[in-house]
Amino acid sequence: MRRSPSMVPEAGQDIYLVLDDFGGRLGRAWRETAEDAANHETLIRDLMDGQYSCPARIVAFNTAEGWSRDVTVDVAIELRRRFAELDEMPASMQAFLQTGIARR
């Protein structure tokens, strides 16, 4: 009998997921993310590259350590710091930074 692959990430790995707002009738949805791309640095890079339409919330969790939390503000602060060093910012990030920082 074949076993289904585990949906639980590798032990000790922090996972980051983005709630993206597609607008209108499509609404919000948690974005599908490849297992090896659900880490902090890939998330930051994808956000900076404009890979998300309109990120509304970001959560992180670690099943081995038994925690989960909303990291939207933390990520917004880090992105603001990184974008300060660059000349360009995707339009999707402008709104996210305004609302993400405002949650503080």
Phi and psi in radians as a Rosetta constraint file:
Dihedral C 1 N 2 CA 2 C 2 CIRCULARHARMONIC -1.364 0.35
Dihedral N 2 CA 2 C 2 N 3 CIRCULARHARMONIC 2.456 0.35
Dihedral C 2 N 3 CA 3 C 3 CIRCULARHARMONIC -1.741 0.35
Dihedral N 3 CA 3 C 3 N 4 CIRCULARHARMONIC 2.494 0.35
Dihedral C 3 N 4 CA 4 C 4 CIRCULARHARMONIC -1.291 0.35
Dihedral N 4 CA 4 C 4 N 5 CIRCULARHARMONIC 2.562 0.35
Dihedral C 4 N 5 CA 5 C 5 CIRCULARHARMONIC -1.137 0.35
Dihedral N 5 CA 5 C 5 N 6 CIRCULARHARMONIC 2.612 0.35
Dihedral C 5 N 6 CA 6 C 6 CIRCULARHARMONIC -1.187 0.35
Dihedral N 6 CA 6 C 6 N 7 CIRCULARHARMONIC 2.468 0.35
Dihedral C 6 N 7 CA 7 C 7 CIRCULARHARMONIC -1.598 0.35
Dihedral N 7 CA 7 C 7 N 8 CIRCULARHARMONIC -0.102 0.35
Dihedral C 7 N 8 CA 8 C 8 CIRCULARHARMONIC -1.460 0.35
Dihedral N 8 CA 8 C 8 N 9 CIRCULARHARMONIC 2.223 0.35
Dihedral C 8 N 9 CA 9 C 9 CIRCULARHARMONIC -1.145 0.35
Dihedral N 9 CA 9 C 9 N 10 CIRCULARHARMONIC 2.926 0.35
Dihedral C 9 N 10 CA 10 C 10 CIRCULARHARMONIC -0.937 0.35
Dihedral N 10 CA 10 C 10 N 11 CIRCULARHARMONIC 2.528 0.35
Dihedral C 10 N 11 CA 11 C 11 CIRCULARHARMONIC -1.012 0.35
Dihedral N 11 CA 11 C 11 N 12 CIRCULARHARMONIC 2.324 0.35
Dihedral C 11 N 12 CA 12 C 12 CIRCULARHARMONIC 1.468 0.35
Dihedral N 12 CA 12 C 12 N 13 CIRCULARHARMONIC -0.027 0.35
Dihedral C 12 N 13 CA 13 C 13 CIRCULARHARMONIC -1.586 0.35
Dihedral N 13 CA 13 C 13 N 14 CIRCULARHARMONIC 2.218 0.35
Dihedral C 13 N 14 CA 14 C 14 CIRCULARHARMONIC -1.389 0.35
Dihedral N 14 CA 14 C 14 N 15 CIRCULARHARMONIC 2.314 0.35
Dihedral C 14 N 15 CA 15 C 15 CIRCULARHARMONIC -1.976 0.35
Dihedral N 15 CA 15 C 15 N 16 CIRCULARHARMONIC 2.380 0.35
Dihedral C 15 N 16 CA 16 C 16 CIRCULARHARMONIC -2.071 0.35
Dihedral N 16 CA 16 C 16 N 17 CIRCULARHARMONIC 2.276 0.35
Dihedral C 16 N 17 CA 17 C 17 CIRCULARHARMONIC -2.213 0.35
Dihedral N 17 CA 17 C 17 N 18 CIRCULARHARMONIC 2.572 0.35
Dihedral C 17 N 18 CA 18 C 18 CIRCULARHARMONIC -2.025 0.35
Dihedral N 18 CA 18 C 18 N 19 CIRCULARHARMONIC 2.254 0.35
Dihedral C 18 N 19 CA 19 C 19 CIRCULARHARMONIC -1.563 0.35
Dihedral N 19 CA 19 C 19 N 20 CIRCULARHARMONIC 1.964 0.35
Dihedral C 19 N 20 CA 20 C 20 CIRCULARHARMONIC -1.854 0.35
Dihedral N 20 CA 20 C 20 N 21 CIRCULARHARMONIC 2.404 0.35
Dihedral C 20 N 21 CA 21 C 21 CIRCULARHARMONIC -1.752 0.35
Dihedral N 21 CA 21 C 21 N 22 CIRCULARHARMONIC 1.956 0.35
Dihedral C 21 N 22 CA 22 C 22 CIRCULARHARMONIC -1.565 0.35
Dihedral N 22 CA 22 C 22 N 23 CIRCULARHARMONIC -0.062 0.35
Dihedral C 22 N 23 CA 23 C 23 CIRCULARHARMONIC 1.359 0.35
Dihedral N 23 CA 23 C 23 N 24 CIRCULARHARMONIC 2.874 0.35
Dihedral C 23 N 24 CA 24 C 24 CIRCULARHARMONIC 0.859 0.35
Dihedral N 24 CA 24 C 24 N 25 CIRCULARHARMONIC -2.363 0.35
Dihedral C 24 N 25 CA 25 C 25 CIRCULARHARMONIC -1.222 0.35
Dihedral N 25 CA 25 C 25 N 26 CIRCULARHARMONIC -0.405 0.35
Dihedral C 25 N 26 CA 26 C 26 CIRCULARHARMONIC -1.272 0.35
Dihedral N 26 CA 26 C 26 N 27 CIRCULARHARMONIC -0.610 0.35
Dihedral C 26 N 27 CA 27 C 27 CIRCULARHARMONIC 1.160 0.35
Dihedral N 27 CA 27 C 27 N 28 CIRCULARHARMONIC -2.667 0.35
Dihedral C 27 N 28 CA 28 C 28 CIRCULARHARMONIC -1.768 0.35
Dihedral N 28 CA 28 C 28 N 29 CIRCULARHARMONIC 2.598 0.35
Dihedral C 28 N 29 CA 29 C 29 CIRCULARHARMONIC -2.691 0.35
Dihedral N 29 CA 29 C 29 N 30 CIRCULARHARMONIC 2.552 0.35
Dihedral C 29 N 30 CA 30 C 30 CIRCULARHARMONIC -1.275 0.35
Dihedral N 30 CA 30 C 30 N 31 CIRCULARHARMONIC 2.186 0.35
Dihedral C 30 N 31 CA 31 C 31 CIRCULARHARMONIC -1.277 0.35
Dihedral N 31 CA 31 C 31 N 32 CIRCULARHARMONIC 2.370 0.35
Dihedral C 31 N 32 CA 32 C 32 CIRCULARHARMONIC -1.199 0.35
Dihedral N 32 CA 32 C 32 N 33 CIRCULARHARMONIC 2.361 0.35
Dihedral C 32 N 33 CA 33 C 33 CIRCULARHARMONIC -2.375 0.35
Dihedral N 33 CA 33 C 33 N 34 CIRCULARHARMONIC 2.333 0.35
Dihedral C 33 N 34 CA 34 C 34 CIRCULARHARMONIC -1.096 0.35
Dihedral N 34 CA 34 C 34 N 35 CIRCULARHARMONIC 2.576 0.35
Dihedral C 34 N 35 CA 35 C 35 CIRCULARHARMONIC -0.928 0.35
Dihedral N 35 CA 35 C 35 N 36 CIRCULARHARMONIC -0.756 0.35
Dihedral C 35 N 36 CA 36 C 36 CIRCULARHARMONIC -1.416 0.35
Dihedral N 36 CA 36 C 36 N 37 CIRCULARHARMONIC -0.026 0.35
Dihedral C 36 N 37 CA 37 C 37 CIRCULARHARMONIC -1.966 0.35
Dihedral N 37 CA 37 C 37 N 38 CIRCULARHARMONIC 0.168 0.35
Dihedral C 37 N 38 CA 38 C 38 CIRCULARHARMONIC -1.657 0.35
Dihedral N 38 CA 38 C 38 N 39 CIRCULARHARMONIC 0.360 0.35
Dihedral C 38 N 39 CA 39 C 39 CIRCULARHARMONIC -1.647 0.35
Dihedral N 39 CA 39 C 39 N 40 CIRCULARHARMONIC 2.958 0.35
Dihedral C 39 N 40 CA 40 C 40 CIRCULARHARMONIC -1.061 0.35
Dihedral N 40 CA 40 C 40 N 41 CIRCULARHARMONIC -0.877 0.35
Dihedral C 40 N 41 CA 41 C 41 CIRCULARHARMONIC -1.160 0.35
Dihedral N 41 CA 41 C 41 N 42 CIRCULARHARMONIC -0.673 0.35
Dihedral C 41 N 42 CA 42 C 42 CIRCULARHARMONIC -1.165 0.35
Dihedral N 42 CA 42 C 42 N 43 CIRCULARHARMONIC -0.694 0.35
Dihedral C 42 N 43 CA 43 C 43 CIRCULARHARMONIC -1.014 0.35
Dihedral N 43 CA 43 C 43 N 44 CIRCULARHARMONIC -0.857 0.35
Dihedral C 43 N 44 CA 44 C 44 CIRCULARHARMONIC -1.053 0.35
Dihedral N 44 CA 44 C 44 N 45 CIRCULARHARMONIC -0.801 0.35
Dihedral C 44 N 45 CA 45 C 45 CIRCULARHARMONIC -1.071 0.35
Dihedral N 45 CA 45 C 45 N 46 CIRCULARHARMONIC -0.781 0.35
Dihedral C 45 N 46 CA 46 C 46 CIRCULARHARMONIC -1.130 0.35
Dihedral N 46 CA 46 C 46 N 47 CIRCULARHARMONIC -0.680 0.35
Dihedral C 46 N 47 CA 47 C 47 CIRCULARHARMONIC -1.119 0.35
Dihedral N 47 CA 47 C 47 N 48 CIRCULARHARMONIC -0.770 0.35
Dihedral C 47 N 48 CA 48 C 48 CIRCULARHARMONIC -1.144 0.35
Dihedral N 48 CA 48 C 48 N 49 CIRCULARHARMONIC -0.511 0.35
Dihedral C 48 N 49 CA 49 C 49 CIRCULARHARMONIC -1.473 0.35
Dihedral N 49 CA 49 C 49 N 50 CIRCULARHARMONIC -0.043 0.35
Dihedral C 49 N 50 CA 50 C 50 CIRCULARHARMONIC 1.344 0.35
Dihedral N 50 CA 50 C 50 N 51 CIRCULARHARMONIC 0.527 0.35
Dihedral C 50 N 51 CA 51 C 51 CIRCULARHARMONIC -1.312 0.35
Dihedral N 51 CA 51 C 51 N 52 CIRCULARHARMONIC -0.211 0.35
Dihedral C 51 N 52 CA 52 C 52 CIRCULARHARMONIC -1.986 0.35
Dihedral N 52 CA 52 C 52 N 53 CIRCULARHARMONIC 2.495 0.35
Dihedral C 52 N 53 CA 53 C 53 CIRCULARHARMONIC -1.151 0.35
Dihedral N 53 CA 53 C 53 N 54 CIRCULARHARMONIC -1.000 0.35
Dihedral C 53 N 54 CA 54 C 54 CIRCULARHARMONIC -2.750 0.35
Dihedral N 54 CA 54 C 54 N 55 CIRCULARHARMONIC 1.412 0.35
Dihedral C 54 N 55 CA 55 C 55 CIRCULARHARMONIC -1.043 0.35
Dihedral N 55 CA 55 C 55 N 56 CIRCULARHARMONIC 2.271 0.35
Dihedral C 55 N 56 CA 56 C 56 CIRCULARHARMONIC -1.858 0.35
Dihedral N 56 CA 56 C 56 N 57 CIRCULARHARMONIC -0.550 0.35
Dihedral C 56 N 57 CA 57 C 57 CIRCULARHARMONIC -2.754 0.35
Dihedral N 57 CA 57 C 57 N 58 CIRCULARHARMONIC 2.582 0.35
Dihedral C 57 N 58 CA 58 C 58 CIRCULARHARMONIC -2.268 0.35
Dihedral N 58 CA 58 C 58 N 59 CIRCULARHARMONIC 2.257 0.35
Dihedral C 58 N 59 CA 59 C 59 CIRCULARHARMONIC -2.092 0.35
Dihedral N 59 CA 59 C 59 N 60 CIRCULARHARMONIC 2.631 0.35
Dihedral C 59 N 60 CA 60 C 60 CIRCULARHARMONIC -2.200 0.35
Dihedral N 60 CA 60 C 60 N 61 CIRCULARHARMONIC 2.588 0.35
Dihedral C 60 N 61 CA 61 C 61 CIRCULARHARMONIC -2.644 0.35
Dihedral N 61 CA 61 C 61 N 62 CIRCULARHARMONIC 2.790 0.35
Dihedral C 61 N 62 CA 62 C 62 CIRCULARHARMONIC -2.492 0.35
Dihedral N 62 CA 62 C 62 N 63 CIRCULARHARMONIC 1.878 0.35
Dihedral C 62 N 63 CA 63 C 63 CIRCULARHARMONIC -1.210 0.35
Dihedral N 63 CA 63 C 63 N 64 CIRCULARHARMONIC -0.564 0.35
Dihedral C 63 N 64 CA 64 C 64 CIRCULARHARMONIC -1.172 0.35
Dihedral N 64 CA 64 C 64 N 65 CIRCULARHARMONIC -0.625 0.35
Dihedral C 64 N 65 CA 65 C 65 CIRCULARHARMONIC -1.611 0.35
Dihedral N 65 CA 65 C 65 N 66 CIRCULARHARMONIC -0.183 0.35
Dihedral C 65 N 66 CA 66 C 66 CIRCULARHARMONIC 1.285 0.35
Dihedral N 66 CA 66 C 66 N 67 CIRCULARHARMONIC 0.672 0.35
Dihedral C 66 N 67 CA 67 C 67 CIRCULARHARMONIC -2.353 0.35
Dihedral N 67 CA 67 C 67 N 68 CIRCULARHARMONIC 2.754 0.35
Dihedral C 67 N 68 CA 68 C 68 CIRCULARHARMONIC -2.657 0.35
Dihedral N 68 CA 68 C 68 N 69 CIRCULARHARMONIC 2.598 0.35
Dihedral C 68 N 69 CA 69 C 69 CIRCULARHARMONIC -2.791 0.35
Dihedral N 69 CA 69 C 69 N 70 CIRCULARHARMONIC 2.776 0.35
Dihedral C 69 N 70 CA 70 C 70 CIRCULARHARMONIC -1.394 0.35
Dihedral N 70 CA 70 C 70 N 71 CIRCULARHARMONIC 2.084 0.35
Dihedral C 70 N 71 CA 71 C 71 CIRCULARHARMONIC -1.961 0.35
Dihedral N 71 CA 71 C 71 N 72 CIRCULARHARMONIC 0.325 0.35
Dihedral C 71 N 72 CA 72 C 72 CIRCULARHARMONIC -0.955 0.35
Dihedral N 72 CA 72 C 72 N 73 CIRCULARHARMONIC -0.866 0.35
Dihedral C 72 N 73 CA 73 C 73 CIRCULARHARMONIC -1.145 0.35
Dihedral N 73 CA 73 C 73 N 74 CIRCULARHARMONIC -0.766 0.35
Dihedral C 73 N 74 CA 74 C 74 CIRCULARHARMONIC -1.030 0.35
Dihedral N 74 CA 74 C 74 N 75 CIRCULARHARMONIC -0.768 0.35
Dihedral C 74 N 75 CA 75 C 75 CIRCULARHARMONIC -1.186 0.35
Dihedral N 75 CA 75 C 75 N 76 CIRCULARHARMONIC -0.726 0.35
Dihedral C 75 N 76 CA 76 C 76 CIRCULARHARMONIC -1.052 0.35
Dihedral N 76 CA 76 C 76 N 77 CIRCULARHARMONIC -0.739 0.35
Dihedral C 76 N 77 CA 77 C 77 CIRCULARHARMONIC -1.098 0.35
Dihedral N 77 CA 77 C 77 N 78 CIRCULARHARMONIC -0.771 0.35
Dihedral C 77 N 78 CA 78 C 78 CIRCULARHARMONIC -1.127 0.35
Dihedral N 78 CA 78 C 78 N 79 CIRCULARHARMONIC -0.718 0.35
Dihedral C 78 N 79 CA 79 C 79 CIRCULARHARMONIC -1.127 0.35
Dihedral N 79 CA 79 C 79 N 80 CIRCULARHARMONIC -0.729 0.35
Dihedral C 79 N 80 CA 80 C 80 CIRCULARHARMONIC -1.039 0.35
Dihedral N 80 CA 80 C 80 N 81 CIRCULARHARMONIC -0.736 0.35
Dihedral C 80 N 81 CA 81 C 81 CIRCULARHARMONIC -1.110 0.35
Dihedral N 81 CA 81 C 81 N 82 CIRCULARHARMONIC -0.766 0.35
Dihedral C 81 N 82 CA 82 C 82 CIRCULARHARMONIC -1.213 0.35
Dihedral N 82 CA 82 C 82 N 83 CIRCULARHARMONIC -0.689 0.35
Dihedral C 82 N 83 CA 83 C 83 CIRCULARHARMONIC -1.204 0.35
Dihedral N 83 CA 83 C 83 N 84 CIRCULARHARMONIC -0.439 0.35
Dihedral C 83 N 84 CA 84 C 84 CIRCULARHARMONIC -1.069 0.35
Dihedral N 84 CA 84 C 84 N 85 CIRCULARHARMONIC -0.442 0.35
Dihedral C 84 N 85 CA 85 C 85 CIRCULARHARMONIC -1.524 0.35
Dihedral N 85 CA 85 C 85 N 86 CIRCULARHARMONIC -0.142 0.35
Dihedral C 85 N 86 CA 86 C 86 CIRCULARHARMONIC -1.975 0.35
Dihedral N 86 CA 86 C 86 N 87 CIRCULARHARMONIC 2.885 0.35
Dihedral C 86 N 87 CA 87 C 87 CIRCULARHARMONIC -1.633 0.35
Dihedral N 87 CA 87 C 87 N 88 CIRCULARHARMONIC -0.350 0.35
Dihedral C 87 N 88 CA 88 C 88 CIRCULARHARMONIC -2.100 0.35
Dihedral N 88 CA 88 C 88 N 89 CIRCULARHARMONIC 2.655 0.35
Dihedral C 88 N 89 CA 89 C 89 CIRCULARHARMONIC -2.548 0.35
Dihedral N 89 CA 89 C 89 N 90 CIRCULARHARMONIC 2.260 0.35
Dihedral C 89 N 90 CA 90 C 90 CIRCULARHARMONIC -1.047 0.35
Dihedral N 90 CA 90 C 90 N 91 CIRCULARHARMONIC 2.533 0.35
Dihedral C 90 N 91 CA 91 C 91 CIRCULARHARMONIC -0.999 0.35
Dihedral N 91 CA 91 C 91 N 92 CIRCULARHARMONIC -0.612 0.35
Dihedral C 91 N 92 CA 92 C 92 CIRCULARHARMONIC -1.094 0.35
Dihedral N 92 CA 92 C 92 N 93 CIRCULARHARMONIC -0.454 0.35
Dihedral C 92 N 93 CA 93 C 93 CIRCULARHARMONIC -1.436 0.35
Dihedral N 93 CA 93 C 93 N 94 CIRCULARHARMONIC -0.478 0.35
Dihedral C 93 N 94 CA 94 C 94 CIRCULARHARMONIC -1.043 0.35
Dihedral N 94 CA 94 C 94 N 95 CIRCULARHARMONIC -0.849 0.35
Dihedral C 94 N 95 CA 95 C 95 CIRCULARHARMONIC -1.178 0.35
Dihedral N 95 CA 95 C 95 N 96 CIRCULARHARMONIC -0.698 0.35
Dihedral C 95 N 96 CA 96 C 96 CIRCULARHARMONIC -1.077 0.35
Dihedral N 96 CA 96 C 96 N 97 CIRCULARHARMONIC -0.770 0.35
Dihedral C 96 N 97 CA 97 C 97 CIRCULARHARMONIC -1.138 0.35
Dihedral N 97 CA 97 C 97 N 98 CIRCULARHARMONIC -0.651 0.35
Dihedral C 97 N 98 CA 98 C 98 CIRCULARHARMONIC -1.154 0.35
Dihedral N 98 CA 98 C 98 N 99 CIRCULARHARMONIC -0.816 0.35
Dihedral C 98 N 99 CA 99 C 99 CIRCULARHARMONIC -1.369 0.35
Dihedral N 99 CA 99 C 99 N 100 CIRCULARHARMONIC -0.632 0.35
Dihedral C 99 N 100 CA 100 C 100 CIRCULARHARMONIC -1.111 0.35
Dihedral N 100 CA 100 C 100 N 101 CIRCULARHARMONIC -0.774 0.35
Dihedral C 100 N 101 CA 101 C 101 CIRCULARHARMONIC -1.238 0.35
Dihedral N 101 CA 101 C 101 N 102 CIRCULARHARMONIC -0.606 0.35
Dihedral C 101 N 102 CA 102 C 102 CIRCULARHARMONIC -1.137 0.35
Dihedral N 102 CA 102 C 102 N 103 CIRCULARHARMONIC -0.375 0.35
Dihedral C 102 N 103 CA 103 C 103 CIRCULARHARMONIC -1.200 0.35
Dihedral N 103 CA 103 C 103 N 104 CIRCULARHARMONIC -0.303 0.35
